[in-house]
Every structure is written in C-alpha cells, then in structure tokens.
Amino acid sequence: MYLVLLDQDGQHFLWPEVVAVPEGWNTIHSFDNWQHGVAYIRGLSLRRFQVH
C-alpha cells in the first residue's frame, strides 16, 4: 500500500505505508500499487499547470 502525502510546502510524495509519515505531512490518498499513485500525482501536476 502506498500513500500520497502533502507537505507544508504543498508538494506531493508517494510514500510506502510501512514507513512513518513525517510530522506535519498529511495523507491525502492511498493506493494499493505504486503505478496508480504515480499516475495520481502526475494528474495533480498536470492540472496545476493547465490554463483556465
């Protein structure tokens, strides 16, 4: 299981569930495989840079 974490600077990280989450970071999503987590974070990055 992998977690998508958000740090204080607004950066996202894919983190293995078996490793303690750093203090001050928030879990925003979880995935059962690494590839889905990577796709989710990439999607967030693409949406951030789209022109509206």
Beta strands, then each sheet from edge to edge (+ up, - down):
strand 1: 2-6
strand 2: 12-16
strand 3: 26-31
sheet 1: 2+ 1- 3+
end
